[in-house]
Amino acid sequence: MVFLILLTSGLRVGEVLKLRESDIDFETNMIDASGIHKGDTKSAWISYVTYQTADYVQSYIETEIDSSDDPKLFDISYNTVQEAFKKASIQTGVFIKPHFLRTVFTEKCTQANIEGKYIDAFCGRIPKKILESNYTVYSPQSLSKQYEKVEEFLVLPFSEDEES
């Protein structure tokens, strides 16, 4: 689940690990990460996930999470994620680290002809003051239109047998 969210959202590992069910709008597939960073050094805004990822996350929540108190989606540490990626890399022979998925996301956005300012917004590289003063440019509606351009590049080609 963490892999899919990292790949399709542009969020950082720490941001994904802090997500709660209430941060995800399954009608629009929007993730509101704006409340994750409290300091001035990093920012997060909103991003989206593909319909495919949203379906998996929603199913995961329904079967694995007691959502009565809006807990974090993932009760694991950053190190656990790193170890899982390392193990998967060894098993598959494809060496990948979580941060690389942000790079893949930005490359797919570039392929979809999304302007850099929107890619930066998805990846949390826009200072909060700029986000606040340019809200119409970075509104959920504007970012959703941009995400629609890249979604087809991010959907993974699972066969029906593999999804089961």
ABEGO torsion letter per residue (X at the ends): XAAAAAAAAGBBAAAAAABBAAABBAAAGBBBAAAABABAABBBBBBBBBAAAAAAAAAAAAAABBAAAGBBABBBBAAAAAAAAAAAAAAAGBBBBAAAAAAAAAAAAAAAGBBAAAAAAAAGABBAAAAAAAAAAABAAAAAAAAAAAAAAABBBBBAAAAX
